[in-house]
C-alpha cells in the first residue's frame, strides 16, 4: 500500500501531467480544426471542379475521395483527430489516478482517526 507521502507525490505528479495535457489539448484541437478546414475546402473545390467538367453527380463523391490531395488531407485530419482523442483519454486517465490517490489518502486519514 502506498504511504501518504507517496500518494501525495503521485497526486501532485498526475496534477502536473493533467495541466500539461490540458495545454496540449488546446493545441491539438486547433491542429485538428485546421486539418478539418483544409480537407473540407479541398473536398468542395474538387467537387465543383468535377461538376464543371461535366462528370456525373452520382460518381463525383467516389472520384473526390480517391483524389490524392483530398485523400491526403482526409488522412491528416483523421490522424489529428486520433491524436487529439488520445490526449483526451490521457487526461481522463490522469483524473482517474488523481481520484484513486484521493481515495487512498481519505482511507489513510480514516484509519489514523480510528486508531487514535
KAFEN-V687779 format. One record per pair of residues at least 4 apart in sequence whose C-alpha atoms are under 8 Angstrom apart, sorted by the first residue. I is the first residue (numbers start at 0). J is the second residue. D is the distance in Angstrom with one decimal. If there is no record, write none. Layout:
((I J D) (I J D))
This chain:
((1 5 5.8) (1 6 6.0) (1 103 7.8) (2 6 6.1) (3 7 6.0) (3 103 8.0) (3 104 6.2) (3 107 7.2) (4 8 6.0) (5 9 5.9) (6 10 6.0) (6 100 5.4) (6 101 7.9) (6 103 7.1) (6 104 6.8) (7 11 6.2) (7 100 7.2) (7 104 7.7) (8 12 6.2) (9 13 6.2) (9 97 7.9) (9 100 7.1) (10 14 6.1) (10 96 7.5) (10 97 5.3) (10 100 5.9) (10 101 7.6) (11 15 6.3) (12 16 6.2) (13 17 6.0) (13 93 5.6) (13 94 7.7) (13 96 7.1) (13 97 6.3) (14 18 6.2) (14 93 7.4) (14 97 7.2) (15 19 6.3) (16 20 6.1) (16 93 7.2) (17 21 6.0) (17 90 5.7) (17 93 6.0) (17 94 7.3) (18 22 6.4) (19 23 6.1) (20 24 5.9) (20 86 6.6) (20 87 7.9) (20 89 7.5) (20 90 6.2) (21 25 6.6) (21 90 7.3) (22 26 6.9) (23 27 6.2) (23 86 7.7) (24 28 5.9) (24 83 6.5) (24 86 6.3) (24 87 7.0) (25 29 6.4) (26 30 6.2) (27 31 6.1) (27 79 7.1) (27 82 7.4) (27 83 5.4) (28 32 6.1) (28 83 6.4) (29 33 6.1) (30 34 6.2) (30 79 6.6) (31 35 6.0) (31 76 6.1) (31 79 5.0) (31 80 5.7) (31 83 7.4) (32 36 6.1) (33 37 6.2) (34 38 6.2) (34 72 6.9) (34 73 8.0) (34 75 6.4) (34 76 4.8) (34 79 7.3) (35 39 6.2) (35 73 7.7) (35 76 5.4) (36 40 6.1) (37 41 6.2) (37 72 6.9) (38 42 6.0) (38 69 6.4) (38 72 5.0) (38 73 5.8) (38 76 7.1) (39 43 6.0) (40 44 6.1) (41 45 6.1) (41 68 7.7) (41 69 6.0) (41 72 8.0) (42 46 6.2) (42 63 6.6) (42 64 8.0) (42 69 6.0) (43 47 6.2) (44 48 6.1) (45 49 6.1) (45 63 6.3) (46 50 6.1) (46 59 6.6) (46 60 7.5) (46 63 6.5) (47 51 6.1) (48 52 6.3) (49 53 6.5) (49 54 5.6) (49 59 6.8) (50 54 5.6) (50 55 7.4) (50 56 7.0) (50 59 7.7) (54 58 7.6) (54 59 6.8) (55 59 6.5) (56 60 7.8) (58 62 6.3) (59 63 6.0) (60 64 6.1) (61 65 6.2) (62 66 6.3) (63 69 6.8) (64 69 6.4) (64 70 5.9) (65 69 7.4) (65 70 6.3) (66 70 5.9) (67 71 5.9) (68 72 6.2) (69 73 6.1) (70 74 6.1) (71 75 6.2) (72 76 6.1) (73 77 6.1) (74 78 6.1) (75 79 6.1) (76 80 6.1) (77 81 6.1) (78 82 6.2) (79 83 6.1) (80 84 6.1) (81 85 6.1) (82 86 6.2) (83 87 6.3) (84 88 6.2) (85 89 6.2) (86 90 6.3) (87 91 6.4) (88 92 6.2) (89 93 6.2) (90 94 6.3) (91 95 6.2) (92 96 6.2) (93 97 6.2) (94 98 6.2) (95 99 6.2) (96 100 6.2) (97 101 6.2) (98 102 6.2) (99 103 6.3) (100 104 6.2) (101 105 6.1) (102 106 6.0) (103 107 6.1) (104 108 6.1) (105 109 6.2) (106 110 6.1) (107 111 6.2) (108 112 6.3) (109 113 6.1) (110 114 6.3) (111 115 6.3))
